[in-house]
Amino acid sequence: MDSPLGKILFITLGCAKNEVDTDRMRALLLAAGFAEADGVDDADAAIVNTCSFLASATEESVEATLELAEGRAEGVRSCPIIMCGCVPSRYGDDLPEQLPEVAAFVKADDEDGIVGVVADVLGISVAAPVLDAGAMLRTVQGASAFVKISEGCDRFCAFCAIPYIRGRYHSRPADEIVAEVSALMEQGVREVILIGQDTGIWGSDFEGDQTLAKLLVRVAEAVRPYSGWVRVLYLQPEGMTDELIAAIRDTPEVLPYIDIPIQHCSERVLKAMGRSGDPEQLHALFARLRDEIPGMVLRTTGMAGFPGETDEEADELYDFIEAEEFDYTSVFAYSQEEGTRAAAMPDQVDEDVKLERTQRLIDLVEELGFSATAKHVGERVKVIIDGVEETDDGVELIGHTWFQAPDCDGAVHIQSGEAAVGDIVTVDLVDSFCYEMVGTIVEEA
Ligand code: SF4
């Protein structure tokens, strides 16, 4: 679509939270009268929404920006670049000098002002979009959508730069979240995935008794008329209250998929990380969850090579993950992040030791994860269709089921049958490979 105001190219790096932020900026710009560009040659301005969680992510963000600048220099169109998100939030003051290729920098907290920034960069005058009260700005087209329920983090884990980049924890009001979920369902979404840095403590910064458990019940009510699903990610161990466990167990729309990043299990390492717990407490938590929510799947995150981690402590984490048989585990090598407490700690682990420990954990979690996936063969499940792909063997439907978080885990591949994106179909799972499932649609009576 041609636009009198110009076309904007959107490039998003990093996690699902950044996808949500880009989506909001896109919606604001479209509401103001801009259009979306297909590529750099087509664009009047480019927005690069960056990630700075790790040094490697920062490098990737800067490289993507410089590549775009080179492409722009070779092209015929003038396409100023606007860098948004975590890199400007973390390195704001130093950036104009270091990246003269960039026309403007927008910190994560200032992204709602994107229309004014683009207008300034293009040298045009644009009225801010007039929105109905409570209008939810999303442009999601698929069958699943991430919904942010909070921003920032108060935990200040010693290795993590997020609290410095994204600020202190603040919850989004429940009414706003529920209105956004309803609007997404109305436009064809069938699963909402609630995200934040620390979802379990949602509402703790509000007056009154507002909890994630109560929010889940309200969100479930909003998706119920559409037979939709609700998934919640990034629950810290301390956030798993009895009330929350009961809400997940007793609310049919809320999937029994629990994501608790533990990072480590050793009491000494957790303490050094600024976290809490020990192997006994963590085993007890997972045993309680398995007991209260039979058949649920568990996802976690483990970190190898935190400063001072001994061989014995690395083994402790390995043994813990092996004993818990998590369905999904993301493994990270510790990264020495500028400005964090851990970066200044003595006893940084040698890079080759860190990588060896990381690879050993990756081998383990793949073995556990592939085997956990294979155990679902033979089950009959509901699948949300996410896409239709042309393959050498014909058309394949791609979807996901309750134990697969979109963009995180595997998918269900269906080689025959007809369905459209957003349909919820019944599927027999007949085979698996790695984290992927193969299924056939069941003809229902
Ligand atoms: S809870 Fe997560 S986001 Fe918050 S400081 Fe720790 S690792 Fe970072």
Boltz pocket constraint, residues with backbone or C-beta under 6 A from the ligand:
constraints:
  - pocket:
      binder: B
      contacts: [[A, 153], [A, 154], [A, 155], [A, 156], [A, 157], [A, 160], [A, 161], [A, 162], [A, 163], [A, 197], [A, 198], [A, 236]]
      max_distance: 6.0
